[in-house]
């Protein structure tokens, strides 16, 4: 997954996200800082949202079912992973991956999971804290090995 693909995915869900929230086009365009005309063009799939607006949508509407249907339960984690190519630091508590995640491998106090929707990988510790996130399986396995040895 890359920025272009994320832009297409989120742009295609903008109308549903807006309707889920009960916003008019005026209100949604105000929240996102774009003109109503631009929002209409995005919703009619005549143009795509910009990267900054996709990031804003993921931050402001992270609990949207329409957004989660294409990105999984943590849209911000996906957007951050795409933006930085990976996340490699203790990041904080997660829900533990009970719904959107498949357990891939466990080693020591860490486990590797793959998101069923976005297909990205992450490493959690035994407290469900996020330590690493990437779209590259090889990188995830290497980091799991490193963390288990520390």
BALOBA-1460 file (C-alpha; in Angstrom, 3 decimals):
// residues 150
<rec num="1" residu="x" x="0.000" y="0.000" z="0.000"/>
<rec num="2" residu="x" x="1.311" y="3.444" z="-0.863"/>
<rec num="3" residu="x" x="0.084" y="7.043" z="-0.747"/>
<rec num="4" residu="x" x="-1.585" y="6.883" z="-4.160"/>
<rec num="5" residu="x" x="-3.562" y="3.789" z="-3.213"/>
<rec num="6" residu="x" x="-4.545" y="5.305" z="0.148"/>
<rec num="7" residu="x" x="-5.734" y="8.452" z="-1.630"/>
<rec num="8" residu="x" x="-7.907" y="6.376" z="-3.975"/>
<rec num="9" residu="x" x="-9.354" y="4.268" z="-1.127"/>
<rec num="10" residu="x" x="-10.217" y="7.162" z="1.153"/>
<rec num="11" residu="x" x="-11.481" y="9.358" z="-1.691"/>
<rec num="12" residu="x" x="-13.859" y="6.584" z="-2.754"/>
<rec num="13" residu="x" x="-15.333" y="6.474" z="0.768"/>
<rec num="14" residu="x" x="-15.701" y="10.220" z="1.393"/>
<rec num="15" residu="x" x="-19.431" y="10.358" z="0.698"/>
<rec num="16" residu="x" x="-20.122" y="7.365" z="2.960"/>
<rec num="17" residu="x" x="-17.957" y="8.826" z="5.720"/>
<rec num="18" residu="x" x="-19.811" y="12.128" z="5.474"/>
<rec num="19" residu="x" x="-23.221" y="10.454" z="5.472"/>
<rec num="20" residu="x" x="-22.295" y="8.220" z="8.409"/>
<rec num="21" residu="x" x="-21.575" y="11.330" z="10.440"/>
<rec num="22" residu="x" x="-24.767" y="13.026" z="9.251"/>
<rec num="23" residu="x" x="-22.853" y="15.967" z="7.798"/>
<rec num="24" residu="x" x="-23.989" y="18.093" z="4.897"/>
<rec num="25" residu="x" x="-21.498" y="18.746" z="2.132"/>
<rec num="26" residu="x" x="-21.088" y="22.255" z="3.541"/>
<rec num="27" residu="x" x="-20.214" y="20.941" z="7.005"/>
<rec num="28" residu="x" x="-17.869" y="18.239" z="5.700"/>
<rec num="29" residu="x" x="-16.016" y="20.674" z="3.443"/>
<rec num="30" residu="x" x="-15.667" y="23.081" z="6.378"/>
<rec num="31" residu="x" x="-14.286" y="20.320" z="8.641"/>
<rec num="32" residu="x" x="-11.745" y="19.266" z="5.989"/>
<rec num="33" residu="x" x="-10.813" y="22.773" z="4.905"/>
<rec num="34" residu="x" x="-11.788" y="22.303" z="1.276"/>
<rec num="35" residu="x" x="-14.419" y="23.962" z="-0.875"/>
<rec num="36" residu="x" x="-17.824" y="22.365" z="-1.269"/>
<rec num="37" residu="x" x="-17.153" y="22.230" z="-5.016"/>
<rec num="38" residu="x" x="-13.994" y="20.175" z="-4.414"/>
<rec num="39" residu="x" x="-15.835" y="17.826" z="-2.056"/>
<rec num="40" residu="x" x="-18.581" y="17.302" z="-4.644"/>
<rec num="41" residu="x" x="-15.948" y="16.464" z="-7.260"/>
<rec num="42" residu="x" x="-14.333" y="13.941" z="-4.879"/>
<rec num="43" residu="x" x="-17.667" y="12.365" z="-3.997"/>
<rec num="44" residu="x" x="-18.584" y="12.034" z="-7.682"/>
<rec num="45" residu="x" x="-15.148" y="10.428" z="-8.240"/>
<rec num="46" residu="x" x="-14.154" y="13.085" z="-10.763"/>
<rec num="47" residu="x" x="-11.075" y="13.967" z="-8.734"/>
<rec num="48" residu="x" x="-9.167" y="12.605" z="-5.755"/>
<rec num="49" residu="x" x="-8.559" y="14.135" z="-2.360"/>
<rec num="50" residu="x" x="-5.029" y="15.331" z="-1.655"/>
<rec num="51" residu="x" x="-2.728" y="13.472" z="0.722"/>
<rec num="52" residu="x" x="-3.167" y="16.066" z="3.480"/>
<rec num="53" residu="x" x="-6.946" y="15.707" z="3.300"/>
<rec num="54" residu="x" x="-6.717" y="11.914" z="3.372"/>
<rec num="55" residu="x" x="-4.609" y="12.187" z="6.522"/>
<rec num="56" residu="x" x="-7.191" y="14.573" z="7.980"/>
<rec num="57" residu="x" x="-10.053" y="12.197" z="7.158"/>
<rec num="58" residu="x" x="-8.213" y="9.300" z="8.825"/>
<rec num="59" residu="x" x="-7.582" y="11.417" z="11.933"/>
<rec num="60" residu="x" x="-10.976" y="13.082" z="12.201"/>
<rec num="61" residu="x" x="-13.100" y="10.075" z="11.224"/>
<rec num="62" residu="x" x="-10.967" y="7.188" z="12.540"/>
<rec num="63" residu="x" x="-14.046" y="5.447" z="13.995"/>
<rec num="64" residu="x" x="-15.962" y="5.533" z="10.715"/>
<rec num="65" residu="x" x="-17.229" y="2.114" z="9.676"/>
<rec num="66" residu="x" x="-16.805" y="3.085" z="6.020"/>
<rec num="67" residu="x" x="-13.159" y="3.975" z="6.642"/>
<rec num="68" residu="x" x="-12.508" y="0.900" z="8.781"/>
<rec num="69" residu="x" x="-14.025" y="-1.281" z="6.058"/>
<rec num="70" residu="x" x="-11.053" y="-0.455" z="3.814"/>
<rec num="71" residu="x" x="-8.294" y="0.204" z="6.384"/>
<rec num="72" residu="x" x="-9.152" y="-1.949" z="9.389"/>
<rec num="73" residu="x" x="-9.633" y="-0.866" z="12.971"/>
<rec num="74" residu="x" x="-6.714" y="1.583" z="13.109"/>
<rec num="75" residu="x" x="-6.818" y="3.992" z="10.133"/>
<rec num="76" residu="x" x="-4.249" y="6.268" z="11.794"/>
<rec num="77" residu="x" x="-1.798" y="3.397" z="12.196"/>
<rec num="78" residu="x" x="-2.183" y="2.540" z="8.512"/>
<rec num="79" residu="x" x="-1.746" y="6.165" z="7.411"/>
<rec num="80" residu="x" x="1.318" y="6.592" z="9.643"/>
<rec num="81" residu="x" x="2.837" y="3.351" z="8.368"/>
<rec num="82" residu="x" x="2.320" y="4.459" z="4.755"/>
<rec num="83" residu="x" x="3.710" y="7.941" z="5.424"/>
<rec num="84" residu="x" x="6.849" y="6.749" z="7.202"/>
<rec num="85" residu="x" x="7.170" y="3.360" z="5.439"/>
<rec num="86" residu="x" x="7.149" y="1.763" z="8.932"/>
<rec num="87" residu="x" x="6.655" y="2.559" z="12.600"/>
<rec num="88" residu="x" x="9.504" y="1.411" z="14.822"/>
<rec num="89" residu="x" x="9.044" y="2.525" z="18.387"/>
<rec num="90" residu="x" x="6.825" y="1.693" z="21.307"/>
<rec num="91" residu="x" x="3.634" y="3.506" z="20.343"/>
<rec num="92" residu="x" x="1.028" y="2.652" z="22.931"/>
<rec num="93" residu="x" x="-1.840" y="0.399" z="23.793"/>
<rec num="94" residu="x" x="-3.879" y="-1.377" z="21.133"/>
<rec num="95" residu="x" x="-6.986" y="-3.514" z="21.428"/>
<rec num="96" residu="x" x="-4.802" y="-6.594" z="20.931"/>
<rec num="97" residu="x" x="-6.004" y="-7.573" z="17.488"/>
<rec num="98" residu="x" x="-9.023" y="-9.633" z="18.403"/>
<rec num="99" residu="x" x="-11.133" y="-8.689" z="15.377"/>
<rec num="100" residu="x" x="-9.150" y="-7.265" z="12.464"/>
<rec num="101" residu="x" x="-5.891" y="-9.161" z="12.892"/>
<rec num="102" residu="x" x="-4.434" y="-12.597" z="12.192"/>
<rec num="103" residu="x" x="-1.681" y="-13.928" z="14.432"/>
<rec num="104" residu="x" x="1.347" y="-14.772" z="12.308"/>
<rec num="105" residu="x" x="4.126" y="-15.645" z="14.734"/>
<rec num="106" residu="x" x="5.056" y="-15.254" z="18.400"/>
<rec num="107" residu="x" x="8.521" y="-14.970" z="19.856"/>
<rec num="108" residu="x" x="9.344" y="-14.222" z="23.483"/>
<rec num="109" residu="x" x="7.052" y="-11.478" z="24.761"/>
<rec num="110" residu="x" x="6.186" y="-10.306" z="21.231"/>
<rec num="111" residu="x" x="3.790" y="-11.401" z="18.526"/>
<rec num="112" residu="x" x="3.484" y="-10.565" z="14.858"/>
<rec num="113" residu="x" x="0.035" y="-9.876" z="13.412"/>
<rec num="114" residu="x" x="-1.278" y="-9.061" z="9.943"/>
<rec num="115" residu="x" x="-4.292" y="-6.830" z="9.363"/>
<rec num="116" residu="x" x="-6.995" y="-8.706" z="7.464"/>
<rec num="117" residu="x" x="-8.042" y="-5.625" z="5.483"/>
<rec num="118" residu="x" x="-4.994" y="-3.417" z="4.891"/>
<rec num="119" residu="x" x="-2.601" y="-6.419" z="4.970"/>
<rec num="120" residu="x" x="0.018" y="-4.480" z="6.952"/>
<rec num="121" residu="x" x="2.008" y="-6.139" z="9.728"/>
<rec num="122" residu="x" x="2.538" y="-5.078" z="13.312"/>
<rec num="123" residu="x" x="4.330" y="-6.326" z="16.390"/>
<rec num="124" residu="x" x="2.707" y="-6.156" z="19.814"/>
<rec num="125" residu="x" x="4.149" y="-6.996" z="23.208"/>
<rec num="126" residu="x" x="2.400" y="-9.076" z="25.864"/>
<rec num="127" residu="x" x="0.610" y="-5.911" z="27.104"/>
<rec num="128" residu="x" x="-0.811" y="-5.235" z="23.594"/>
<rec num="129" residu="x" x="1.460" y="-2.221" z="23.097"/>
<rec num="130" residu="x" x="2.425" y="-1.533" z="19.482"/>
<rec num="131" residu="x" x="6.178" y="-1.732" z="18.799"/>
<rec num="132" residu="x" x="6.488" y="-1.921" z="15.039"/>
<rec num="133" residu="x" x="4.322" y="-1.594" z="11.936"/>
<rec num="134" residu="x" x="5.145" y="-2.059" z="8.248"/>
<rec num="135" residu="x" x="3.807" y="-3.373" z="4.972"/>
<rec num="136" residu="x" x="6.944" y="-5.458" z="4.451"/>
<rec num="137" residu="x" x="6.677" y="-8.996" z="5.863"/>
<rec num="138" residu="x" x="10.436" y="-9.530" z="5.773"/>
<rec num="139" residu="x" x="11.054" y="-6.351" z="7.785"/>
<rec num="140" residu="x" x="8.404" y="-7.365" z="10.311"/>
<rec num="141" residu="x" x="9.926" y="-10.813" z="10.850"/>
<rec num="142" residu="x" x="13.424" y="-9.356" z="11.202"/>
<rec num="143" residu="x" x="12.195" y="-6.797" z="13.754"/>
<rec num="144" residu="x" x="10.326" y="-9.530" z="15.686"/>
<rec num="145" residu="x" x="13.570" y="-11.501" z="15.925"/>
<rec num="146" residu="x" x="15.456" y="-8.403" z="17.115"/>
<rec num="147" residu="x" x="12.850" y="-7.507" z="19.750"/>
<rec num="148" residu="x" x="12.703" y="-11.063" z="21.075"/>
<rec num="149" residu="x" x="16.507" y="-11.010" z="21.573"/>
<rec num="150" residu="x" x="16.616" y="-7.688" z="23.459"/>
